[in-house]
Amino acid sequence: MNKNELITAVAEKSGLTKKDTEKILKAFTEIVTEELKKGGKVQMVGFGTFEVSERAARDGRNPRTGEPMPIEASRAPKFKAGKALKDAIN
């Protein structure tokens, strides 16, 4: 499902217009992004948690040459599914 299909599905299920649904989805993604930038997390009970994962600096290898190369520390977004979502899928 892509973004447009998601907007259409949410609009049909909620009775809102596609334009309003698109605004809501955009606001949701912006809010989650801002919170993760600050190092926080967004927890939606029953659905899951969006949080930031810290990756330490480490040594890696260049896949072409096999030479060792340093990989810098980084932060990556992570989603952990909640129990209700896991149960619904299984």
Biopython code that builds the backbone (N, CA, C, O; Angstrom):
import numpy as np
from Bio.PDB.StructureBuilder import StructureBuilder

atoms = [
    (1, "MET", "N", (0.858, -1.175, 0.000)),
    (1, "MET", "CA", (0.000, 0.000, 0.000)),
    (1, "MET", "C", (0.899, 1.230, 0.000)),
    (1, "MET", "O", (1.786, 1.360, 0.843)),
    (2, "ASN", "N", (0.666, 2.121, -0.939)),
    (2, "ASN", "CA", (1.444, 3.360, -0.966)),
    (2, "ASN", "C", (0.683, 4.480, -0.248)),
    (2, "ASN", "O", (-0.410, 4.262, 0.274)),
    (3, "LYS", "N", (1.265, 5.662, -0.229)),
    (3, "LYS", "CA", (0.694, 6.786, 0.518)),
    (3, "LYS", "C", (-0.707, 7.151, 0.018)),
    (3, "LYS", "O", (-1.615, 7.364, 0.821)),
    (4, "ASN", "N", (-0.884, 7.225, -1.308)),
    (4, "ASN", "CA", (-2.195, 7.586, -1.856)),
    (4, "ASN", "C", (-3.258, 6.548, -1.529)),
    (4, "ASN", "O", (-4.402, 6.898, -1.238)),
    (5, "GLU", "N", (-2.887, 5.276, -1.574)),
    (5, "GLU", "CA", (-3.831, 4.217, -1.218)),
    (5, "GLU", "C", (-4.194, 4.287, 0.260)),
    (5, "GLU", "O", (-5.341, 4.044, 0.637)),
    (6, "LEU", "N", (-3.212, 4.620, 1.095)),
    (6, "LEU", "CA", (-3.473, 4.774, 2.529)),
    (6, "LEU", "C", (-4.428, 5.933, 2.774)),
    (6, "LEU", "O", (-5.369, 5.804, 3.557)),
    (7, "ILE", "N", (-4.198, 7.054, 2.119)),
    (7, "ILE", "CA", (-5.069, 8.229, 2.267)),
    (7, "ILE", "C", (-6.490, 7.877, 1.861)),
    (7, "ILE", "O", (-7.438, 8.229, 2.563)),
    (8, "THR", "N", (-6.651, 7.187, 0.738)),
    (8, "THR", "CA", (-7.973, 6.799, 0.264)),
    (8, "THR", "C", (-8.659, 5.866, 1.257)),
    (8, "THR", "O", (-9.841, 6.042, 1.555)),
    (9, "ALA", "N", (-7.932, 4.878, 1.771)),
    (9, "ALA", "CA", (-8.513, 3.918, 2.719)),
    (9, "ALA", "C", (-8.938, 4.601, 4.012)),
    (9, "ALA", "O", (-10.020, 4.327, 4.531)),
    (10, "VAL", "N", (-8.099, 5.486, 4.535)),
    (10, "VAL", "CA", (-8.425, 6.190, 5.781)),
    (10, "VAL", "C", (-9.613, 7.123, 5.562)),
    (10, "VAL", "O", (-10.492, 7.223, 6.418)),
    (11, "ALA", "N", (-9.642, 7.804, 4.423)),
    (11, "ALA", "CA", (-10.754, 8.708, 4.119)),
    (11, "ALA", "C", (-12.077, 7.946, 4.057)),
    (11, "ALA", "O", (-13.085, 8.408, 4.591)),
    (12, "GLU", "N", (-12.075, 6.785, 3.409)),
    (12, "GLU", "CA", (-13.299, 5.987, 3.310)),
    (12, "GLU", "C", (-13.737, 5.465, 4.677)),
    (12, "GLU", "O", (-14.927, 5.467, 4.994)),
    (13, "LYS", "N", (-12.779, 5.020, 5.484)),
    (13, "LYS", "CA", (-13.102, 4.442, 6.786)),
    (13, "LYS", "C", (-13.578, 5.506, 7.781)),
    (13, "LYS", "O", (-14.441, 5.236, 8.616)),
    (14, "SER", "N", (-13.009, 6.723, 7.691)),
    (14, "SER", "CA", (-13.329, 7.772, 8.667)),
    (14, "SER", "C", (-14.443, 8.707, 8.225)),
    (14, "SER", "O", (-15.020, 9.419, 9.047)),
    (15, "GLY", "N", (-14.749, 8.708, 6.927)),
    (15, "GLY", "CA", (-15.776, 9.619, 6.430)),
    (15, "GLY", "C", (-15.246, 11.027, 6.176)),
    (15, "GLY", "O", (-16.022, 11.935, 5.878)),
    (16, "LEU", "N", (-13.938, 11.216, 6.291)),
    (16, "LEU", "CA", (-13.332, 12.516, 6.015)),
    (16, "LEU", "C", (-13.005, 12.626, 4.529)),
    (16, "LEU", "O", (-13.011, 11.630, 3.805)),
    (17, "THR", "N", (-12.723, 13.843, 4.088)),
    (17, "THR", "CA", (-12.319, 14.026, 2.701)),
    (17, "THR", "C", (-10.864, 13.580, 2.546)),
    (17, "THR", "O", (-10.115, 13.494, 3.519)),
    (18, "LYS", "N", (-10.488, 13.303, 1.308)),
    (18, "LYS", "CA", (-9.101, 12.903, 1.053)),
    (18, "LYS", "C", (-8.139, 14.028, 1.410)),
    (18, "LYS", "O", (-7.039, 13.782, 1.905)),
    (19, "LYS", "N", (-8.559, 15.264, 1.157)),
    (19, "LYS", "CA", (-7.707, 16.420, 1.454)),
    (19, "LYS", "C", (-7.450, 16.534, 2.960)),
    (19, "LYS", "O", (-6.316, 16.757, 3.384)),
    (20, "ASP", "N", (-8.501, 16.380, 3.759)),
    (20, "ASP", "CA", (-8.350, 16.435, 5.219)),
    (20, "ASP", "C", (-7.509, 15.266, 5.721)),
    (20, "ASP", "O", (-6.667, 15.431, 6.604)),
    (21, "THR", "N", (-7.741, 14.097, 5.158)),
    (21, "THR", "CA", (-6.973, 12.912, 5.548)),
    (21, "THR", "C", (-5.499, 13.088, 5.234)),
    (21, "THR", "O", (-4.640, 12.694, 6.023)),
    (22, "GLU", "N", (-5.203, 13.679, 4.083)),
    (22, "GLU", "CA", (-3.804, 13.923, 3.706)),
    (22, "GLU", "C", (-3.143, 14.883, 4.682)),
    (22, "GLU", "O", (-1.982, 14.694, 5.043)),
    (23, "LYS", "N", (-3.876, 15.926, 5.119)),
    (23, "LYS", "CA", (-3.345, 16.876, 6.101)),
    (23, "LYS", "C", (-3.049, 16.176, 7.423)),
    (23, "LYS", "O", (-2.020, 16.429, 8.050)),
    (24, "ILE", "N", (-3.953, 15.297, 7.843)),
    (24, "ILE", "CA", (-3.772, 14.570, 9.098)),
    (24, "ILE", "C", (-2.558, 13.647, 9.015)),
    (24, "ILE", "O", (-1.748, 13.603, 9.941)),
    (25, "LEU", "N", (-2.430, 12.919, 7.923)),
    (25, "LEU", "CA", (-1.296, 12.007, 7.753)),
    (25, "LEU", "C", (0.020, 12.773, 7.717)),
    (25, "LEU", "O", (1.012, 12.337, 8.300)),
    (26, "LYS", "N", (0.029, 13.914, 7.032)),
    (26, "LYS", "CA", (1.239, 14.743, 6.968)),
    (26, "LYS", "C", (1.599, 15.261, 8.360)),
    (26, "LYS", "O", (2.768, 15.242, 8.748)),
    (27, "ALA", "N", (0.601, 15.722, 9.110)),
    (27, "ALA", "CA", (0.840, 16.222, 10.462)),
    (27, "ALA", "C", (1.382, 15.107, 11.357)),
    (27, "ALA", "O", (2.299, 15.330, 12.147)),
    (28, "PHE", "N", (0.812, 13.907, 11.228)),
    (28, "PHE", "CA", (1.267, 12.769, 12.023)),
    (28, "PHE", "C", (2.740, 12.466, 11.750)),
    (28, "PHE", "O", (3.522, 12.308, 12.687)),
    (29, "THR", "N", (3.122, 12.384, 10.478)),
    (29, "THR", "CA", (4.515, 12.063, 10.149)),
    (29, "THR", "C", (5.461, 13.162, 10.608)),
    (29, "THR", "O", (6.572, 12.876, 11.053)),
    (30, "GLU", "N", (5.031, 14.424, 10.503)),
    (30, "GLU", "CA", (5.873, 15.537, 10.965)),
    (30, "GLU", "C", (6.071, 15.482, 12.474)),
    (30, "GLU", "O", (7.182, 15.697, 12.960)),
    (31, "ILE", "N", (5.023, 15.200, 13.212)),
    (31, "ILE", "CA", (5.102, 15.146, 14.674)),
    (31, "ILE", "C", (6.000, 13.997, 15.116)),
    (31, "ILE", "O", (6.829, 14.169, 16.010)),
    (32, "VAL", "N", (5.846, 12.829, 14.500)),
    (32, "VAL", "CA", (6.685, 11.681, 14.844)),
    (32, "VAL", "C", (8.146, 12.006, 14.533)),
    (32, "VAL", "O", (9.032, 11.716, 15.338)),
    (33, "THR", "N", (8.401, 12.604, 13.371)),
    (33, "THR", "CA", (9.763, 12.963, 12.979)),
    (33, "THR", "C", (10.383, 13.941, 13.962)),
    (33, "THR", "O", (11.528, 13.761, 14.374)),
    (34, "GLU", "N", (9.638, 14.980, 14.343)),
    (34, "GLU", "CA", (10.148, 15.980, 15.288)),
    (34, "GLU", "C", (10.478, 15.340, 16.635)),
    (34, "GLU", "O", (11.512, 15.642, 17.231)),
    (35, "GLU", "N", (9.609, 14.464, 17.112)),
    (35, "GLU", "CA", (9.835, 13.819, 18.409)),
    (35, "GLU", "C", (11.061, 12.913, 18.364)),
    (35, "GLU", "O", (11.844, 12.885, 19.314)),
    (36, "LEU", "N", (11.235, 12.173, 17.271)),
    (36, "LEU", "CA", (12.402, 11.304, 17.145)),
    (36, "LEU", "C", (13.686, 12.116, 17.012)),
    (36, "LEU", "O", (14.726, 11.698, 17.522)),
    (37, "LYS", "N", (13.640, 13.263, 16.341)),
    (37, "LYS", "CA", (14.820, 14.137, 16.246)),
    (37, "LYS", "C", (15.273, 14.581, 17.627)),
    (37, "LYS", "O", (16.470, 14.709, 17.883)),
    (38, "LYS", "N", (14.299, 14.818, 18.527)),
    (38, "LYS", "CA", (14.627, 15.247, 19.885)),
    (38, "LYS", "C", (15.116, 14.081, 20.746)),
    (38, "LYS", "O", (15.541, 14.286, 21.882)),
    (39, "GLY", "N", (15.057, 12.868, 20.212)),
    (39, "GLY", "CA", (15.496, 11.705, 20.970)),
    (39, "GLY", "C", (14.385, 11.041, 21.754)),
    (39, "GLY", "O", (14.636, 10.104, 22.513)),
    (40, "GLY", "N", (13.154, 11.514, 21.581)),
    (40, "GLY", "CA", (12.021, 10.937, 22.295)),
    (40, "GLY", "C", (11.453, 9.742, 21.569)),
    (40, "GLY", "O", (12.050, 9.225, 20.625)),
    (41, "LYS", "N", (10.285, 9.307, 22.025)),
    (41, "LYS", "CA", (9.612, 8.204, 21.347)),
    (41, "LYS", "C", (8.122, 8.482, 21.315)),
    (41, "LYS", "O", (7.604, 9.246, 22.130)),
    (42, "VAL", "N", (7.440, 7.859, 20.372)),
    (42, "VAL", "CA", (5.998, 7.996, 20.228)),
    (42, "VAL", "C", (5.400, 6.613, 20.434)),
    (42, "VAL", "O", (5.676, 5.685, 19.673)),
    (43, "GLN", "N", (4.580, 6.484, 21.466)),
    (43, "GLN", "CA", (4.020, 5.188, 21.826)),
    (43, "GLN", "C", (2.517, 5.210, 21.612)),
    (43, "GLN", "O", (1.812, 6.059, 22.159)),
    (44, "MET", "N", (2.039, 4.278, 20.820)),
    (44, "MET", "CA", (0.608, 4.135, 20.571)),
    (44, "MET", "C", (0.206, 2.748, 21.086)),
    (44, "MET", "O", (0.458, 1.735, 20.434)),
    (45, "VAL", "N", (-0.415, 2.722, 22.249)),
    (45, "VAL", "CA", (-0.750, 1.462, 22.910)),
    (45, "VAL", "C", (-1.596, 0.601, 21.969)),
    (45, "VAL", "O", (-2.588, 1.065, 21.406)),
    (46, "GLY", "N", (-1.194, -0.636, 21.812)),
    (46, "GLY", "CA", (-1.907, -1.574, 20.958)),
    (46, "GLY", "C", (-1.389, -1.594, 19.534)),
    (46, "GLY", "O", (-1.573, -2.585, 18.826)),
    (47, "PHE", "N", (-0.745, -0.519, 19.098)),
    (47, "PHE", "CA", (-0.215, -0.466, 17.736)),
    (47, "PHE", "C", (1.291, -0.657, 17.726)),
    (47, "PHE", "O", (1.803, -1.573, 17.082)),
    (48, "GLY", "N", (2.000, 0.211, 18.441)),
    (48, "GLY", "CA", (3.444, 0.072, 18.505)),
    (48, "GLY", "C", (4.129, 1.342, 18.950)),
    (48, "GLY", "O", (3.481, 2.322, 19.319)),
    (49, "THR", "N", (5.473, 1.313, 18.910)),
    (49, "THR", "CA", (6.288, 2.417, 19.382)),
    (49, "THR", "C", (7.318, 2.804, 18.333)),
    (49, "THR", "O", (8.025, 1.954, 17.791)),
    (50, "PHE", "N", (7.389, 4.092, 18.058)),
    (50, "PHE", "CA", (8.437, 4.644, 17.204)),
    (50, "PHE", "C", (9.507, 5.197, 18.134)),
    (50, "PHE", "O", (9.202, 5.978, 19.035)),
    (51, "GLU", "N", (10.765, 4.797, 17.923)),
    (51, "GLU", "CA", (11.845, 5.314, 18.755)),
    (51, "GLU", "C", (13.139, 5.373, 17.949)),
    (51, "GLU", "O", (13.196, 4.933, 16.801)),
    (52, "VAL", "N", (14.180, 5.929, 18.579)),
    (52, "VAL", "CA", (15.470, 6.080, 17.917)),
    (52, "VAL", "C", (16.431, 5.034, 18.451)),
    (52, "VAL", "O", (16.516, 4.816, 19.660)),
    (53, "SER", "N", (17.148, 4.393, 17.556)),
    (53, "SER", "CA", (18.149, 3.399, 17.916)),
    (53, "SER", "C", (19.528, 4.006, 17.688)),
    (53, "SER", "O", (19.803, 4.547, 16.617)),
    (54, "GLU", "N", (20.383, 3.918, 18.681)),
    (54, "GLU", "CA", (21.745, 4.434, 18.576)),
    (54, "GLU", "C", (22.655, 3.344, 18.025)),
    (54, "GLU", "O", (22.675, 2.227, 18.542)),
    (55, "ARG", "N", (23.397, 3.662, 16.992)),
    (55, "ARG", "CA", (24.357, 2.715, 16.423)),
    (55, "ARG", "C", (25.767, 3.216, 16.721)),
    (55, "ARG", "O", (26.116, 4.344, 16.373)),
    (56, "ALA", "N", (26.559, 2.394, 17.351)),
    (56, "ALA", "CA", (27.922, 2.774, 17.727)),
    (56, "ALA", "C", (28.838, 2.777, 16.503)),
    (56, "ALA", "O", (28.571, 2.106, 15.506)),
    (57, "ALA", "N", (29.919, 3.542, 16.601)),
    (57, "ALA", "CA", (30.935, 3.531, 15.540)),
    (57, "ALA", "C", (31.584, 2.154, 15.518)),
    (57, "ALA", "O", (31.767, 1.527, 16.561)),
    (58, "ARG", "N", (31.926, 1.697, 14.341)),
    (58, "ARG", "CA", (32.519, 0.369, 14.234)),
    (58, "ARG", "C", (33.365, 0.285, 12.967)),
    (58, "ARG", "O", (33.323, 1.175, 12.117)),
    (59, "ASP", "N", (34.118, -0.779, 12.856)),
    (59, "ASP", "CA", (34.908, -1.006, 11.652)),
    (59, "ASP", "C", (34.133, -1.929, 10.726)),
    (59, "ASP", "O", (33.557, -2.926, 11.161)),
    (60, "GLY", "N", (34.127, -1.586, 9.450)),
    (60, "GLY", "CA", (33.460, -2.404, 8.448)),
    (60, "GLY", "C", (34.432, -2.738, 7.333)),
    (60, "GLY", "O", (35.631, -2.487, 7.450)),
    (61, "ARG", "N", (33.923, -3.296, 6.268)),
    (61, "ARG", "CA", (34.757, -3.632, 5.119)),
    (61, "ARG", "C", (34.099, -3.109, 3.856)),
    (61, "ARG", "O", (32.880, -3.166, 3.695)),
    (62, "ASN", "N", (34.945, -2.594, 2.957)),
    (62, "ASN", "CA", (34.479, -2.171, 1.651)),
    (62, "ASN", "C", (34.120, -3.440, 0.870)),
    (62, "ASN", "O", (34.978, -4.303, 0.685)),
    (63, "PRO", "N", (32.858, -3.571, 0.404)),
    (63, "PRO", "CA", (32.463, -4.808, -0.262)),
    (63, "PRO", "C", (33.210, -5.074, -1.575)),
    (63, "PRO", "O", (33.360, -6.227, -1.977)),
    (64, "ARG", "N", (33.668, -4.033, -2.230)),
    (64, "ARG", "CA", (34.386, -4.224, -3.500)),
    (64, "ARG", "C", (35.829, -4.665, -3.300)),
    (64, "ARG", "O", (36.316, -5.583, -3.960)),
    (65, "THR", "N", (36.496, -3.990, -2.377)),
    (65, "THR", "CA", (37.931, -4.244, -2.220)),
    (65, "THR", "C", (38.265, -5.109, -1.015)),
    (65, "THR", "O", (39.340, -5.706, -0.959)),
    (66, "GLY", "N", (37.349, -5.183, -0.045)),
    (66, "GLY", "CA", (37.621, -5.946, 1.162)),
    (66, "GLY", "C", (38.462, -5.188, 2.176)),
    (66, "GLY", "O", (38.790, -5.723, 3.235)),
    (67, "GLU", "N", (38.818, -3.931, 1.856)),
    (67, "GLU", "CA", (39.630, -3.122, 2.765)),
    (67, "GLU", "C", (38.810, -2.690, 3.975)),
    (67, "GLU", "O", (37.625, -2.383, 3.843)),
    (68, "PRO", "N", (39.430, -2.663, 5.151)),
    (68, "PRO", "CA", (38.725, -2.167, 6.339)),
    (68, "PRO", "C", (38.441, -0.670, 6.204)),
    (68, "PRO", "O", (39.240, 0.077, 5.639)),
    (69, "MET", "N", (37.299, -0.251, 6.727)),
    (69, "MET", "CA", (36.948, 1.166, 6.705)),
    (69, "MET", "C", (36.105, 1.489, 7.933)),
    (69, "MET", "O", (35.319, 0.658, 8.387)),
    (70, "PRO", "N", (36.268, 2.693, 8.470)),
    (70, "PRO", "CA", (35.480, 3.059, 9.658)),
    (70, "PRO", "C", (34.043, 3.410, 9.271)),
    (70, "PRO", "O", (33.801, 4.031, 8.236)),
    (71, "ILE", "N", (33.105, 3.009, 10.108)),
    (71, "ILE", "CA", (31.701, 3.376, 9.947)),
    (71, "ILE", "C", (31.358, 4.261, 11.141)),
    (71, "ILE", "O", (31.521, 3.856, 12.292)),
    (72, "GLU", "N", (30.885, 5.466, 10.858)),
    (72, "GLU", "CA", (30.589, 6.435, 11.914)),
    (72, "GLU", "C", (29.369, 6.028, 12.734)),
    (72, "GLU", "O", (28.508, 5.285, 12.263)),
    (73, "ALA", "N", (29.309, 6.520, 13.951)),
    (73, "ALA", "CA", (28.134, 6.306, 14.796)),
    (73, "ALA", "C", (26.955, 7.021, 14.150)),
    (73, "ALA", "O", (27.129, 8.050, 13.498)),
    (74, "SER", "N", (25.758, 6.476, 14.331)),
    (74, "SER", "CA", (24.570, 7.094, 13.752)),
    (74, "SER", "C", (23.345, 6.778, 14.592)),
    (74, "SER", "O", (23.379, 5.947, 15.499)),
    (75, "ARG", "N", (22.267, 7.466, 14.261)),
    (75, "ARG", "CA", (20.977, 7.226, 14.896)),
    (75, "ARG", "C", (20.014, 6.794, 13.800)),
    (75, "ARG", "O", (20.036, 7.347, 12.700)),
    (76, "ALA", "N", (19.172, 5.814, 14.092)),
    (76, "ALA", "CA", (18.231, 5.310, 13.099)),
    (76, "ALA", "C", (16.839, 5.167, 13.715)),
    (76, "ALA", "O", (16.712, 4.752, 14.867)),
    (77, "PRO", "N", (15.797, 5.507, 12.958)),
    (77, "PRO", "CA", (14.444, 5.309, 13.479)),
    (77, "PRO", "C", (14.115, 3.826, 13.536)),
    (77, "PRO", "O", (14.581, 3.039, 12.712)),
    (78, "LYS", "N", (13.301, 3.455, 14.527)),
    (78, "LYS", "CA", (12.947, 2.062, 14.728)),
    (78, "LYS", "C", (11.473, 1.991, 15.113)),
    (78, "LYS", "O", (10.973, 2.847, 15.842)),
    (79, "PHE", "N", (10.784, 0.969, 14.620)),
    (79, "PHE", "CA", (9.386, 0.740, 15.005)),
    (79, "PHE", "C", (9.283, -0.634, 15.644)),
    (79, "PHE", "O", (9.745, -1.628, 15.084)),
    (80, "LYS", "N", (8.679, -0.679, 16.812)),
    (80, "LYS", "CA", (8.445, -1.944, 17.501)),
    (80, "LYS", "C", (6.940, -2.163, 17.588)),
    (80, "LYS", "O", (6.232, -1.369, 18.208)),
    (81, "ALA", "N", (6.450, -3.230, 16.973)),
    (81, "ALA", "CA", (5.027, -3.516, 16.957)),
    (81, "ALA", "C", (4.527, -3.856, 18.347)),
    (81, "ALA", "O", (5.215, -4.516, 19.126)),
    (82, "GLY", "N", (3.311, -3.393, 18.651)),
    (82, "GLY", "CA", (2.675, -3.694, 19.928)),
    (82, "GLY", "C", (2.021, -5.067, 19.910)),
    (82, "GLY", "O", (1.868, -5.677, 18.852)),
    (83, "LYS", "N", (1.638, -5.544, 21.080)),
    (83, "LYS", "CA", (1.061, -6.873, 21.218)),
    (83, "LYS", "C", (-0.225, -7.028, 20.412)),
    (83, "LYS", "O", (-0.413, -8.050, 19.751)),
    (84, "ALA", "N", (-1.110, -6.040, 20.453)),
    (84, "ALA", "CA", (-2.381, -6.144, 19.734)),
    (84, "ALA", "C", (-2.151, -6.257, 18.226)),
    (84, "ALA", "O", (-2.849, -7.015, 17.553)),
    (85, "LEU", "N", (-1.187, -5.517, 17.691)),
    (85, "LEU", "CA", (-0.887, -5.594, 16.268)),
    (85, "LEU", "C", (-0.297, -6.965, 15.922)),
    (85, "LEU", "O", (-0.659, -7.559, 14.906)),
    (86, "LYS", "N", (0.603, -7.461, 16.761)),
    (86, "LYS", "CA", (1.178, -8.793, 16.536)),
    (86, "LYS", "C", (0.092, -9.868, 16.562)),
    (86, "LYS", "O", (0.064, -10.766, 15.721)),
    (87, "ASP", "N", (-0.801, -9.755, 17.548)),
    (87, "ASP", "CA", (-1.872, -10.749, 17.663)),
    (87, "ASP", "C", (-2.819, -10.700, 16.465)),
    (87, "ASP", "O", (-3.289, -11.740, 16.005)),
    (88, "ALA", "N", (-3.099, -9.507, 15.962)),
    (88, "ALA", "CA", (-4.000, -9.359, 14.810)),
    (88, "ALA", "C", (-3.406, -9.979, 13.551)),
    (88, "ALA", "O", (-4.134, -10.511, 12.713)),
    (89, "ILE", "N", (-2.099, -9.911, 13.418)),
    (89, "ILE", "CA", (-1.435, -10.458, 12.237)),
    (89, "ILE", "C", (-1.333, -11.970, 12.323)),
    (89, "ILE", "O", (-1.473, -12.667, 11.317)),
    (90, "ASN", "N", (-1.090, -12.475, 13.515)),
    (90, "ASN", "CA", (-0.949, -13.933, 13.691)),
    (90, "ASN", "C", (-2.292, -14.496, 13.943)),
    (90, "ASN", "O", (-2.430, -15.706, 14.122)),
]
sb = StructureBuilder()
sb.init_structure("model")
sb.init_model(0)
sb.init_chain("A")
sb.init_seg("    ")
for serial, (resi, resn, name, xyz) in enumerate(atoms, 1):
    if name == "N":
        sb.init_residue(resn, " ", resi, " ")
    sb.init_atom(name, np.array(xyz, "f"), 0.0, 1.0, " ", f" {name:<3s}", serial, name[0])
structure = sb.get_structure()
